[in-house]
């Protein structure tokens, strides 16, 4: 079997680009979810006046933890 030519080594690989993009998107989503969880913990849940509001925020917190 022959060694790959220099031209074949520099072939554009769309899968590696897609994999990199997915990693970047996942990292950004984790950052955004972390910010939302922080907001829920520090501001919204403690300030919820009605029980319905607190339940709503706690359910939202659960949803962001599962992502």
Predicted model as a PDB file, atoms N, CA, C, CB and O in Angstrom, pLDDT in the B-factor column:
MODEL        1                                                                  
ATOM      1  N   UNK A   1       0.838  -1.169   0.000  1.00 55.00           N  
ATOM      2  CA  UNK A   1       0.000   0.000   0.000  1.00 55.00           C  
ATOM      3  C   UNK A   1       0.888   1.239   0.000  1.00 55.00           C  
ATOM      4  CB  UNK A   1      -0.956  -0.006   1.210  1.00 55.00           C  
ATOM      5  O   UNK A   1       1.848   1.320   0.766  1.00 55.00           O  
ATOM      6  N   UNK A   2       0.577   2.177  -0.835  1.00 57.00           N  
ATOM      7  CA  UNK A   2       1.388   3.380  -0.982  1.00 57.00           C  
ATOM      8  C   UNK A   2       1.035   4.406   0.085  1.00 57.00           C  
ATOM      9  CB  UNK A   2       1.204   3.982  -2.374  1.00 57.00           C  
ATOM     10  O   UNK A   2      -0.094   4.462   0.571  1.00 57.00           O  
ATOM     11  N   UNK A   3       2.016   5.207   0.433  1.00 57.00           N  
ATOM     12  CA  UNK A   3       1.784   6.293   1.397  1.00 57.00           C  
ATOM     13  C   UNK A   3       0.920   7.356   0.738  1.00 57.00           C  
ATOM     14  CB  UNK A   3       3.134   6.909   1.898  1.00 57.00           C  
ATOM     15  O   UNK A   3       1.014   7.576  -0.470  1.00 57.00           O  
ATOM     16  N   UNK A   4       0.081   8.014   1.523  1.00 58.00           N  
ATOM     17  CA  UNK A   4      -0.772   9.053   0.932  1.00 58.00           C  
ATOM     18  C   UNK A   4       0.077  10.203   0.401  1.00 58.00           C  
ATOM     19  CB  UNK A   4      -1.789   9.577   1.969  1.00 58.00           C  
ATOM     20  O   UNK A   4       1.085  10.583   0.997  1.00 58.00           O  
ATOM     21  N   UNK A   5      -0.346  10.736  -0.709  1.00 59.00           N  
ATOM     22  CA  UNK A   5       0.374  11.861  -1.291  1.00 59.00           C  
ATOM     23  C   UNK A   5       0.120  13.109  -0.455  1.00 59.00           C  
ATOM     24  CB  UNK A   5      -0.050  12.090  -2.765  1.00 59.00           C  
ATOM     25  O   UNK A   5      -0.869  13.170   0.276  1.00 59.00           O  
ATOM     26  N   UNK A   6       1.000  14.105  -0.552  1.00 57.00           N  
ATOM     27  CA  UNK A   6       0.777  15.348   0.213  1.00 57.00           C  
ATOM     28  C   UNK A   6      -0.572  15.991  -0.093  1.00 57.00           C  
ATOM     29  CB  UNK A   6       1.888  16.347  -0.080  1.00 57.00           C  
ATOM     30  O   UNK A   6      -1.183  16.627   0.766  1.00 57.00           O  
ATOM     31  N   UNK A   7      -1.013  15.816  -1.307  1.00 60.00           N  
ATOM     32  CA  UNK A   7      -2.310  16.391  -1.682  1.00 60.00           C  
ATOM     33  C   UNK A   7      -3.448  15.720  -0.909  1.00 60.00           C  
ATOM     34  CB  UNK A   7      -2.543  16.247  -3.203  1.00 60.00           C  
ATOM     35  O   UNK A   7      -4.387  16.397  -0.491  1.00 60.00           O  
ATOM     36  N   UNK A   8      -3.378  14.402  -0.712  1.00 61.00           N  
ATOM     37  CA  UNK A   8      -4.424  13.671   0.005  1.00 61.00           C  
ATOM     38  C   UNK A   8      -4.433  14.004   1.491  1.00 61.00           C  
ATOM     39  CB  UNK A   8      -4.239  12.173  -0.184  1.00 61.00           C  
ATOM     40  O   UNK A   8      -5.488  13.942   2.124  1.00 61.00           O  
ATOM     41  N   UNK A   9      -3.280  14.357   2.064  1.00 65.00           N  
ATOM     42  CA  UNK A   9      -3.212  14.675   3.489  1.00 65.00           C  
ATOM     43  C   UNK A   9      -3.924  15.978   3.820  1.00 65.00           C  
ATOM     44  CB  UNK A   9      -1.767  14.755   3.935  1.00 65.00           C  
ATOM     45  O   UNK A   9      -4.392  16.153   4.945  1.00 65.00           O  
ATOM     46  N   UNK A  10      -4.015  16.882   2.875  1.00 73.00           N  
ATOM     47  CA  UNK A  10      -4.627  18.191   3.116  1.00 73.00           C  
ATOM     48  C   UNK A  10      -6.059  18.272   2.601  1.00 73.00           C  
ATOM     49  CB  UNK A  10      -3.797  19.275   2.468  1.00 73.00           C  
ATOM     50  O   UNK A  10      -6.561  19.361   2.325  1.00 73.00           O  
ATOM     51  N   UNK A  11      -6.705  17.144   2.473  1.00 79.00           N  
ATOM     52  CA  UNK A  11      -8.080  17.109   1.978  1.00 79.00           C  
ATOM     53  C   UNK A  11      -9.006  17.689   3.045  1.00 79.00           C  
ATOM     54  CB  UNK A  11      -8.505  15.653   1.603  1.00 79.00           C  
ATOM     55  O   UNK A  11      -8.885  17.377   4.230  1.00 79.00           O  
ATOM     56  N   UNK A  12      -9.914  18.521   2.611  1.00 81.00           N  
ATOM     57  CA  UNK A  12     -10.902  19.139   3.491  1.00 81.00           C  
ATOM     58  C   UNK A  12     -11.808  18.056   4.063  1.00 81.00           C  
ATOM     59  CB  UNK A  12     -11.734  20.211   2.731  1.00 81.00           C  
ATOM     60  O   UNK A  12     -12.372  17.252   3.321  1.00 81.00           O  
ATOM     61  N   UNK A  13     -11.942  18.040   5.370  1.00 86.00           N  
ATOM     62  CA  UNK A  13     -12.766  17.043   6.040  1.00 86.00           C  
ATOM     63  C   UNK A  13     -13.946  17.742   6.715  1.00 86.00           C  
ATOM     64  CB  UNK A  13     -11.932  16.235   7.078  1.00 86.00           C  
ATOM     65  O   UNK A  13     -13.786  18.310   7.795  1.00 86.00           O  
ATOM     66  N   UNK A  14     -15.125  17.710   6.097  1.00 86.00           N  
ATOM     67  CA  UNK A  14     -16.269  18.419   6.683  1.00 86.00           C  
ATOM     68  C   UNK A  14     -16.690  17.852   8.034  1.00 86.00           C  
ATOM     69  CB  UNK A  14     -17.443  18.372   5.734  1.00 86.00           C  
ATOM     70  O   UNK A  14     -17.282  18.564   8.845  1.00 86.00           O  
ATOM     71  N   UNK A  15     -16.395  16.587   8.282  1.00 90.00           N  
ATOM     72  CA  UNK A  15     -16.799  15.990   9.557  1.00 90.00           C  
ATOM     73  C   UNK A  15     -16.032  16.587  10.725  1.00 90.00           C  
ATOM     74  CB  UNK A  15     -16.595  14.483   9.522  1.00 90.00           C  
ATOM     75  O   UNK A  15     -16.591  16.764  11.807  1.00 90.00           O  
ATOM     76  N   UNK A  16     -14.760  16.898  10.521  1.00 89.00           N  
ATOM     77  CA  UNK A  16     -13.995  17.499  11.604  1.00 89.00           C  
ATOM     78  C   UNK A  16     -14.479  18.918  11.874  1.00 89.00           C  
ATOM     79  CB  UNK A  16     -12.498  17.500  11.272  1.00 89.00           C  
ATOM     80  O   UNK A  16     -14.491  19.359  13.023  1.00 89.00           O  
ATOM     81  N   UNK A  17     -14.876  19.632  10.835  1.00 90.00           N  
ATOM     82  CA  UNK A  17     -15.421  20.985  11.003  1.00 90.00           C  
ATOM     83  C   UNK A  17     -16.742  20.915  11.757  1.00 90.00           C  
ATOM     84  CB  UNK A  17     -15.616  21.682   9.628  1.00 90.00           C  
ATOM     85  O   UNK A  17     -16.984  21.714  12.662  1.00 90.00           O  
ATOM     86  N   UNK A  18     -17.585  19.981  11.396  1.00 93.00           N  
ATOM     87  CA  UNK A  18     -18.881  19.820  12.064  1.00 93.00           C  
ATOM     88  C   UNK A  18     -18.673  19.433  13.525  1.00 93.00           C  
ATOM     89  CB  UNK A  18     -19.742  18.753  11.341  1.00 93.00           C  
ATOM     90  O   UNK A  18     -19.357  19.949  14.409  1.00 93.00           O  
ATOM     91  N   UNK A  19     -17.737  18.533  13.778  1.00 94.00           N  
ATOM     92  CA  UNK A  19     -17.453  18.107  15.150  1.00 94.00           C  
ATOM     93  C   UNK A  19     -16.973  19.291  15.995  1.00 94.00           C  
ATOM     94  CB  UNK A  19     -16.396  16.981  15.156  1.00 94.00           C  
ATOM     95  O   UNK A  19     -17.380  19.440  17.148  1.00 94.00           O  
ATOM     96  N   UNK A  20     -16.111  20.125  15.423  1.00 94.00           N  
ATOM     97  CA  UNK A  20     -15.640  21.319  16.136  1.00 94.00           C  
ATOM     98  C   UNK A  20     -16.793  22.283  16.413  1.00 94.00           C  
ATOM     99  CB  UNK A  20     -14.542  22.032  15.323  1.00 94.00           C  
ATOM    100  O   UNK A  20     -16.894  22.838  17.507  1.00 94.00           O  
ATOM    101  N   UNK A  21     -17.659  22.479  15.421  1.00 95.00           N  
ATOM    102  CA  UNK A  21     -18.804  23.369  15.597  1.00 95.00           C  
ATOM    103  C   UNK A  21     -19.744  22.860  16.688  1.00 95.00           C  
ATOM    104  CB  UNK A  21     -19.564  23.517  14.280  1.00 95.00           C  
ATOM    105  O   UNK A  21     -20.239  23.643  17.498  1.00 95.00           O  
ATOM    106  N   UNK A  22     -19.984  21.568  16.706  1.00 96.00           N  
ATOM    107  CA  UNK A  22     -20.852  20.979  17.728  1.00 96.00           C  
ATOM    108  C   UNK A  22     -20.260  21.200  19.112  1.00 96.00           C  
ATOM    109  CB  UNK A  22     -21.058  19.473  17.469  1.00 96.00           C  
ATOM    110  O   UNK A  22     -20.987  21.533  20.049  1.00 96.00           O  
ATOM    111  N   UNK A  23     -18.962  21.020  19.251  1.00 96.00           N  
ATOM    112  CA  UNK A  23     -18.303  21.240  20.546  1.00 96.00           C  
ATOM    113  C   UNK A  23     -18.445  22.686  20.991  1.00 96.00           C  
ATOM    114  CB  UNK A  23     -16.818  20.860  20.467  1.00 96.00           C  
ATOM    115  O   UNK A  23     -18.706  22.952  22.164  1.00 96.00           O  
ATOM    116  N   UNK A  24     -18.275  23.624  20.064  1.00 97.00           N  
ATOM    117  CA  UNK A  24     -18.411  25.050  20.393  1.00 97.00           C  
ATOM    118  C   UNK A  24     -19.842  25.380  20.811  1.00 97.00           C  
ATOM    119  CB  UNK A  24     -17.999  25.924  19.192  1.00 97.00           C  
ATOM    120  O   UNK A  24     -20.058  26.118  21.772  1.00 97.00           O  
ATOM    121  N   UNK A  25     -20.812  24.834  20.091  1.00 97.00           N  
ATOM    122  CA  UNK A  25     -22.220  25.093  20.400  1.00 97.00           C  
ATOM    123  C   UNK A  25     -22.588  24.502  21.757  1.00 97.00           C  
ATOM    124  CB  UNK A  25     -23.132  24.512  19.301  1.00 97.00           C  
ATOM    125  O   UNK A  25     -23.279  25.145  22.547  1.00 97.00           O  
ATOM    126  N   UNK A  26     -22.129  23.281  22.033  1.00 95.00           N  
ATOM    127  CA  UNK A  26     -22.410  22.652  23.326  1.00 95.00           C  
ATOM    128  C   UNK A  26     -21.808  23.459  24.472  1.00 95.00           C  
ATOM    129  CB  UNK A  26     -21.867  21.216  23.352  1.00 95.00           C  
ATOM    130  O   UNK A  26     -22.443  23.624  25.513  1.00 95.00           O  
ATOM    131  N   UNK A  27     -20.594  23.959  24.289  1.00 96.00           N  
ATOM    132  CA  UNK A  27     -19.949  24.765  25.333  1.00 96.00           C  
ATOM    133  C   UNK A  27     -20.724  26.057  25.565  1.00 96.00           C  
ATOM    134  CB  UNK A  27     -18.487  25.084  24.950  1.00 96.00           C  
ATOM    135  O   UNK A  27     -20.910  26.468  26.710  1.00 96.00           O  
ATOM    136  N   UNK A  28     -21.171  26.691  24.506  1.00 97.00           N  
ATOM    137  CA  UNK A  28     -21.946  27.935  24.641  1.00 97.00           C  
ATOM    138  C   UNK A  28     -23.283  27.667  25.328  1.00 97.00           C  
ATOM    139  CB  UNK A  28     -22.183  28.582  23.256  1.00 97.00           C  
ATOM    140  O   UNK A  28     -23.707  28.454  26.175  1.00 97.00           O  
ATOM    141  N   UNK A  29     -23.949  26.577  24.980  1.00 92.00           N  
ATOM    142  CA  UNK A  29     -25.220  26.228  25.621  1.00 92.00           C  
ATOM    143  C   UNK A  29     -25.029  25.961  27.116  1.00 92.00           C  
ATOM    144  CB  UNK A  29     -25.841  24.997  24.940  1.00 92.00           C  
ATOM    145  O   UNK A  29     -25.855  26.370  27.932  1.00 92.00           O  
ATOM    146  N   UNK A  30     -23.947  25.277  27.470  1.00 91.00           N  
ATOM    147  CA  UNK A  30     -23.668  25.020  28.883  1.00 91.00           C  
ATOM    148  C   UNK A  30     -23.429  26.330  29.634  1.00 91.00           C  
ATOM    149  CB  UNK A  30     -22.448  24.091  29.032  1.00 91.00           C  
ATOM    150  O   UNK A  30     -23.851  26.482  30.780  1.00 91.00           O  
ATOM    151  N   UNK A  31     -22.754  27.265  28.985  1.00 94.00           N  
ATOM    152  CA  UNK A  31     -22.514  28.579  29.584  1.00 94.00           C  
ATOM    153  C   UNK A  31     -23.829  29.322  29.803  1.00 94.00           C  
ATOM    154  CB  UNK A  31     -21.575  29.413  28.697  1.00 94.00           C  
ATOM    155  O   UNK A  31     -24.046  29.907  30.864  1.00 94.00           O  
ATOM    156  N   UNK A  32     -24.691  29.299  28.813  1.00 92.00           N  
ATOM    157  CA  UNK A  32     -25.987  29.983  28.908  1.00 92.00           C  
ATOM    158  C   UNK A  32     -26.853  29.329  29.982  1.00 92.00           C  
ATOM    159  CB  UNK A  32     -26.720  29.962  27.543  1.00 92.00           C  
ATOM    160  O   UNK A  32     -27.461  30.028  30.793  1.00 92.00           O  
ATOM    161  N   UNK A  33     -26.917  27.998  29.999  1.00 90.00           N  
ATOM    162  CA  UNK A  33     -27.708  27.292  31.010  1.00 90.00           C  
ATOM    163  C   UNK A  33     -27.177  27.576  32.416  1.00 90.00           C  
ATOM    164  CB  UNK A  33     -27.699  25.778  30.738  1.00 90.00           C  
ATOM    165  O   UNK A  33     -27.956  27.723  33.358  1.00 90.00           O  
ATOM    166  N   UNK A  34     -25.861  27.651  32.555  1.00 92.00           N  
ATOM    167  CA  UNK A  34     -25.269  27.981  33.848  1.00 92.00           C  
ATOM    168  C   UNK A  34     -25.682  29.366  34.315  1.00 92.00           C  
ATOM    169  CB  UNK A  34     -23.756  27.892  33.773  1.00 92.00           C  
ATOM    170  O   UNK A  34     -25.962  29.568  35.497  1.00 92.00           O  
ATOM    171  N   UNK A  35     -25.721  30.315  33.400  1.00 93.00           N  
ATOM    172  CA  UNK A  35     -26.162  31.671  33.735  1.00 93.00           C  
ATOM    173  C   UNK A  35     -27.621  31.707  34.154  1.00 93.00           C  
ATOM    174  CB  UNK A  35     -25.948  32.599  32.555  1.00 93.00           C  
ATOM    175  O   UNK A  35     -27.989  32.426  35.083  1.00 93.00           O  
ATOM    176  N   UNK A  36     -28.437  30.945  33.482  1.00 91.00           N  
ATOM    177  CA  UNK A  36     -29.865  30.889  33.823  1.00 91.00           C  
ATOM    178  C   UNK A  36     -30.055  30.237  35.186  1.00 91.00           C  
ATOM    179  CB  UNK A  36     -30.657  30.113  32.745  1.00 91.00           C  
ATOM    180  O   UNK A  36     -30.856  30.713  35.991  1.00 91.00           O  
ATOM    181  N   UNK A  37     -29.331  29.157  35.453  1.00 92.00           N  
ATOM    182  CA  UNK A  37     -29.432  28.496  36.758  1.00 92.00           C  
ATOM    183  C   UNK A  37     -28.983  29.427  37.881  1.00 92.00           C  
ATOM    184  CB  UNK A  37     -28.592  27.210  36.775  1.00 92.00           C  
ATOM    185  O   UNK A  37     -29.588  29.455  38.953  1.00 92.00           O  
ATOM    186  N   UNK A  38     -27.928  30.182  37.630  1.00 94.00           N  
ATOM    187  CA  UNK A  38     -27.446  31.144  38.626  1.00 94.00           C  
ATOM    188  C   UNK A  38     -28.512  32.207  38.901  1.00 94.00           C  
ATOM    189  CB  UNK A  38     -26.134  31.811  38.148  1.00 94.00           C  
ATOM    190  O   UNK A  38     -28.768  32.554  40.054  1.00 94.00           O  
ATOM    191  N   UNK A  39     -29.125  32.716  37.841  1.00 94.00           N  
ATOM    192  CA  UNK A  39     -30.198  33.711  37.985  1.00 94.00           C  
ATOM    193  C   UNK A  39     -31.369  33.135  38.770  1.00 94.00           C  
ATOM    194  CB  UNK A  39     -30.677  34.196  36.604  1.00 94.00           C  
ATOM    195  O   UNK A  39     -31.919  33.800  39.648  1.00 94.00           O  
ATOM    196  N   UNK A  40     -31.747  31.915  38.458  1.00 93.00           N  
ATOM    197  CA  UNK A  40     -32.847  31.271  39.175  1.00 93.00           C  
ATOM    198  C   UNK A  40     -32.516  31.121  40.662  1.00 93.00           C  
ATOM    199  CB  UNK A  40     -33.155  29.895  38.557  1.00 93.00           C  
ATOM    200  O   UNK A  40     -33.339  31.441  41.520  1.00 93.00           O  
ATOM    201  N   UNK A  41     -31.304  30.632  40.964  1.00 93.00           N  
ATOM    202  CA  UNK A  41     -30.912  30.397  42.353  1.00 93.00           C  
ATOM    203  C   UNK A  41     -30.774  31.684  43.156  1.00 93.00           C  
ATOM    204  CB  UNK A  41     -29.612  29.640  42.395  1.00 93.00           C  
ATOM    205  O   UNK A  41     -31.200  31.748  44.309  1.00 93.00           O  
ATOM    206  N   UNK A  42     -30.185  32.698  42.556  1.00 95.00           N  
ATOM    207  CA  UNK A  42     -29.851  33.905  43.311  1.00 95.00           C  
ATOM    208  C   UNK A  42     -30.939  34.957  43.330  1.00 95.00           C  
ATOM    209  CB  UNK A  42     -28.622  34.504  42.760  1.00 95.00           C  
ATOM    210  O   UNK A  42     -31.024  35.736  44.279  1.00 95.00           O  
ATOM    211  N   UNK A  43     -31.771  34.999  42.307  1.00 94.00           N  
ATOM    212  CA  UNK A  43     -32.744  36.097  42.206  1.00 94.00           C  
ATOM    213  C   UNK A  43     -34.199  35.635  42.178  1.00 94.00           C  
ATOM    214  CB  UNK A  43     -32.465  36.901  40.971  1.00 94.00           C  
ATOM    215  O   UNK A  43     -35.011  36.067  42.997  1.00 94.00           O  
ATOM    216  N   UNK A  44     -34.515  34.769  41.248  1.00 92.00           N  
ATOM    217  CA  UNK A  44     -35.923  34.490  40.969  1.00 92.00           C  
ATOM    218  C   UNK A  44     -36.601  33.621  42.029  1.00 92.00           C  
ATOM    219  CB  UNK A  44     -36.043  33.822  39.633  1.00 92.00           C  
ATOM    220  O   UNK A  44     -37.680  33.964  42.513  1.00 92.00           O  
ATOM    221  N   UNK A  45     -35.980  32.505  42.390  1.00 93.00           N  
ATOM    222  CA  UNK A  45     -36.608  31.624  43.386  1.00 93.00           C  
ATOM    223  C   UNK A  45     -36.730  32.326  44.743  1.00 93.00           C  
ATOM    224  CB  UNK A  45     -35.795  30.318  43.538  1.00 93.00           C  
ATOM    225  O   UNK A  45     -37.799  32.274  45.352  1.00 93.00           O  
ATOM    226  N   UNK A  46     -35.669  32.983  45.237  1.00 93.00           N  
ATOM    227  CA  UNK A  46     -35.811  33.657  46.534  1.00 93.00           C  
ATOM    228  C   UNK A  46     -36.840  34.801  46.532  1.00 93.00           C  
ATOM    229  CB  UNK A  46     -34.469  34.199  46.962  1.00 93.00           C  
ATOM    230  O   UNK A  46     -37.446  35.096  47.562  1.00 93.00           O  
ATOM    231  N   UNK A  47     -37.030  35.442  45.365  1.00 94.00           N  
ATOM    232  CA  UNK A  47     -37.943  36.584  45.299  1.00 94.00           C  
ATOM    233  C   UNK A  47     -39.371  36.193  44.933  1.00 94.00           C  
ATOM    234  CB  UNK A  47     -37.432  37.582  44.302  1.00 94.00           C  
ATOM    235  O   UNK A  47     -40.245  37.057  44.865  1.00 94.00           O  
ATOM    236  N   UNK A  48     -39.617  34.926  44.699  1.00 92.00           N  
ATOM    237  CA  UNK A  48     -40.963  34.485  44.303  1.00 92.00           C  
ATOM    238  C   UNK A  48     -41.928  34.700  45.451  1.00 92.00           C  
ATOM    239  CB  UNK A  48     -40.960  32.995  43.875  1.00 92.00           C  
ATOM    240  O   UNK A  48     -41.778  34.109  46.520  1.00 92.00           O  
ATOM    241  N   UNK A  49     -42.921  35.551  45.227  1.00 92.00           N  
ATOM    242  CA  UNK A  49     -43.878  35.888  46.276  1.00 92.00           C  
ATOM    243  C   UNK A  49     -44.954  34.806  46.422  1.00 92.00           C  
ATOM    244  CB  UNK A  49     -44.530  37.240  45.978  1.00 92.00           C  
ATOM    245  O   UNK A  49     -45.320  34.431  47.536  1.00 92.00           O  
ATOM    246  N   UNK A  50     -45.438  34.327  45.321  1.00 94.00           N  
ATOM    247  CA  UNK A  50     -46.507  33.322  45.350  1.00 94.00           C  
ATOM    248  C   UNK A  50     -45.916  31.929  45.194  1.00 94.00           C  
ATOM    249  CB  UNK A  50     -47.549  33.591  44.237  1.00 94.00           C  
ATOM    250  O   UNK A  50     -44.868  31.747  44.575  1.00 94.00           O  
ATOM    251  N   UNK A  51     -46.595  30.968  45.756  1.00 93.00           N  
ATOM    252  CA  UNK A  51     -46.147  29.578  45.653  1.00 93.00           C  
ATOM    253  C   UNK A  51     -46.120  29.116  44.195  1.00 93.00           C  
ATOM    254  CB  UNK A  51     -47.059  28.659  46.481  1.00 93.00           C  
ATOM    255  O   UNK A  51     -45.234  28.361  43.795  1.00 93.00           O  
ATOM    256  N   UNK A  52     -47.092  29.571  43.408  1.00 94.00           N  
ATOM    257  CA  UNK A  52     -47.132  29.203  41.987  1.00 94.00           C  
ATOM    258  C   UNK A  52     -45.878  29.677  41.259  1.00 94.00           C  
ATOM    259  CB  UNK A  52     -48.382  29.792  41.315  1.00 94.00           C  
ATOM    260  O   UNK A  52     -45.337  28.963  40.414  1.00 94.00           O  
ATOM    261  N   UNK A  53     -45.424  30.872  41.586  1.00 93.00           N  
ATOM    262  CA  UNK A  53     -44.214  31.410  40.959  1.00 93.00           C  
ATOM    263  C   UNK A  53     -42.997  30.582  41.337  1.00 93.00           C  
ATOM    264  CB  UNK A  53     -44.000  32.876  41.364  1.00 93.00           C  
ATOM    265  O   UNK A  53     -42.167  30.269  40.484  1.00 93.00           O  
ATOM    266  N   UNK A  54     -42.888  30.229  42.601  1.00 92.00           N  
ATOM    267  CA  UNK A  54     -41.751  29.438  43.049  1.00 92.00           C  
ATOM    268  C   UNK A  54     -41.739  28.063  42.370  1.00 92.00           C  
ATOM    269  CB  UNK A  54     -41.783  29.280  44.575  1.00 92.00           C  
ATOM    270  O   UNK A  54     -40.689  27.577  41.951  1.00 92.00           O  
ATOM    271  N   UNK A  55     -42.906  27.453  42.271  1.00 94.00           N  
ATOM    272  CA  UNK A  55     -43.003  26.149  41.601  1.00 94.00           C  
ATOM    273  C   UNK A  55     -42.587  26.280  40.140  1.00 94.00           C  
ATOM    274  CB  UNK A  55     -44.443  25.583  41.702  1.00 94.00           C  
ATOM    275  O   UNK A  55     -41.867  25.430  39.616  1.00 94.00           O  
ATOM    276  N   UNK A  56     -43.039  27.337  39.490  1.00 93.00           N  
ATOM    277  CA  UNK A  56     -42.675  27.574  38.092  1.00 93.00           C  
ATOM    278  C   UNK A  56     -41.160  27.673  37.937  1.00 93.00           C  
ATOM    279  CB  UNK A  56     -43.348  28.857  37.569  1.00 93.00           C  
ATOM    280  O   UNK A  56     -40.586  27.039  37.052  1.00 93.00           O  
ATOM    281  N   UNK A  57     -40.506  28.468  38.794  1.00 91.00           N  
ATOM    282  CA  UNK A  57     -39.054  28.644  38.720  1.00 91.00           C  
ATOM    283  C   UNK A  57     -38.309  27.353  39.052  1.00 91.00           C  
ATOM    284  CB  UNK A  57     -38.610  29.755  39.668  1.00 91.00           C  
ATOM    285  O   UNK A  57     -37.288  27.056  38.432  1.00 91.00           O  
ATOM    286  N   UNK A  58     -38.794  26.600  39.999  1.00 92.00           N  
ATOM    287  CA  UNK A  58     -38.141  25.340  40.344  1.00 92.00           C  
ATOM    288  C   UNK A  58     -38.260  24.318  39.211  1.00 92.00           C  
ATOM    289  CB  UNK A  58     -38.743  24.770  41.629  1.00 92.00           C  
ATOM    290  O   UNK A  58     -37.332  23.547  38.963  1.00 92.00           O  
ATOM    291  N   UNK A  59     -39.404  24.318  38.528  1.00 92.00           N  
ATOM    292  CA  UNK A  59     -39.558  23.434  37.366  1.00 92.00           C  
ATOM    293  C   UNK A  59     -38.620  23.865  36.241  1.00 92.00           C  
ATOM    294  CB  UNK A  59     -41.025  23.436  36.868  1.00 92.00           C  
ATOM    295  O   UNK A  59     -38.035  23.027  35.554  1.00 92.00           O  
ATOM    296  N   UNK A  60     -38.481  25.174  36.061  1.00 91.00           N  
ATOM    297  CA  UNK A  60     -37.567  25.693  35.051  1.00 91.00           C  
ATOM    298  C   UNK A  60     -36.133  25.279  35.390  1.00 91.00           C  
ATOM    299  CB  UNK A  60     -37.683  27.236  34.948  1.00 91.00           C  
ATOM    300  O   UNK A  60     -35.362  24.898  34.510  1.00 91.00           O  
ATOM    301  N   UNK A  61     -35.792  25.361  36.667  1.00 89.00           N  
ATOM    302  CA  UNK A  61     -34.461  24.964  37.117  1.00 89.00           C  
ATOM    303  C   UNK A  61     -34.218  23.489  36.809  1.00 89.00           C  
ATOM    304  CB  UNK A  61     -34.293  25.233  38.627  1.00 89.00           C  
ATOM    305  O   UNK A  61     -33.135  23.121  36.354  1.00 89.00           O  
ATOM    306  N   UNK A  62     -35.201  22.658  37.049  1.00 90.00           N  
ATOM    307  CA  UNK A  62     -35.086  21.232  36.751  1.00 90.00           C  
ATOM    308  C   UNK A  62     -34.853  21.017  35.257  1.00 90.00           C  
ATOM    309  CB  UNK A  62     -36.351  20.480  37.209  1.00 90.00           C  
ATOM    310  O   UNK A  62     -34.028  20.191  34.866  1.00 90.00           O  
ATOM    311  N   UNK A  63     -35.581  21.764  34.424  1.00 87.00           N  
ATOM    312  CA  UNK A  63     -35.435  21.625  32.986  1.00 87.00           C  
ATOM    313  C   UNK A  63     -34.026  22.004  32.517  1.00 87.00           C  
ATOM    314  CB  UNK A  63     -36.469  22.483  32.275  1.00 87.00           C  
ATOM    315  O   UNK A  63     -33.461  21.346  31.643  1.00 87.00           O  
ATOM    316  N   UNK A  64     -33.468  23.055  33.098  1.00 81.00           N  
ATOM    317  CA  UNK A  64     -32.124  23.476  32.694  1.00 81.00           C  
ATOM    318  C   UNK A  64     -31.055  22.545  33.248  1.00 81.00           C  
ATOM    319  CB  UNK A  64     -31.855  24.906  33.156  1.00 81.00           C  
ATOM    320  O   UNK A  64     -29.985  22.421  32.651  1.00 81.00           O  
ATOM    321  N   UNK A  65     -31.314  21.893  34.363  1.00 77.00           N  
ATOM    322  CA  UNK A  65     -30.360  20.909  34.884  1.00 77.00           C  
ATOM    323  C   UNK A  65     -30.324  19.667  34.009  1.00 77.00           C  
ATOM    324  CB  UNK A  65     -30.716  20.525  36.322  1.00 77.00           C  
ATOM    325  O   UNK A  65     -29.287  19.010  33.919  1.00 77.00           O  
ATOM    326  N   UNK A  66     -31.426  19.335  33.369  1.00 73.00           N  
ATOM    327  CA  UNK A  66     -31.472  18.129  32.551  1.00 73.00           C  
ATOM    328  C   UNK A  66     -30.852  18.323  31.177  1.00 73.00           C  
ATOM    329  CB  UNK A  66     -32.891  17.670  32.400  1.00 73.00           C  
ATOM    330  O   UNK A  66     -30.627  17.354  30.452  1.00 73.00           O  
ATOM    331  N   UNK A  67     -30.574  19.578  30.813  1.00 60.00           N  
ATOM    332  CA  UNK A  67     -29.987  19.822  29.476  1.00 60.00           C  
ATOM    333  C   UNK A  67     -28.494  19.701  29.482  1.00 60.00           C  
ATOM    334  CB  UNK A  67     -30.368  21.192  28.965  1.00 60.00           C  
ATOM    335  O   UNK A  67     -27.856  19.875  28.444  1.00 60.00           O  
TER     336      UNK A  67                                                      
ENDMDL                                                                          
END                                                                             
